[in-house]
Amino acid sequence: MSPAQPAPSPRPSVESPSLRATLSRAQAESTASLLRVVSDPTRLQILSLIRSSPEGASRVADLTRELGLRQPTVSHHLKVMAEAGVLTRRPAGREVWYGIEPARLDAIGDLLR
């Protein structure tokens, strides 16, 4: 006699709530775009530095010093994130202050929850 094997568990139906897409195609594409922008280690460091700054914003010079990178490299990463709507850009005289766009910060946080 062979030992009794457990009955296979029923496969969930296609209509099961656990299998419904929680993101529309447009939301998935937007999220993927956001993830591509922030998936670079330097960009994550920049976001962390800006978020933890007392003003909630930082200048290129501050970020360059903290990261130990050259100004063109930091400026490139800031430009990419600003164009993607992740960062806000606020000119103040000869300097530019970068802050995190609150809605995008929420979107990034939602991805991690």
Stockholm file with secondary structure:
# STOCKHOLM 1.0

chainA/1-113         MSPAQPAPSPRPSVESPSLRATLSRAQAESTASLLRVVSDPTRLQILSLIRSSPEGASRVADLTRELGLRQPTVSHHLKVMAEAGVLTRRPAGREVWYGIEPARLDAIGDLLR
#=GR chainA/1-113 SS CCCCCCCCCCCCCTTCGGGSCSSCHHHHHHHHHHHHHHTSHHHHHHHHHHHHSTTSEEEHHHHHHHHTCCHHHHHHHHHHHHHTTSEEEEEETTEEEEEECHHHHHHHHHHHC
#=GC SS_cons         CCCCCCCCCCCCCTTCGGGSCSSCHHHHHHHHHHHHHHTSHHHHHHHHHHHHSTTSEEEHHHHHHHHTCCHHHHHHHHHHHHHTTSEEEEEETTEEEEEECHHHHHHHHHHHC
//
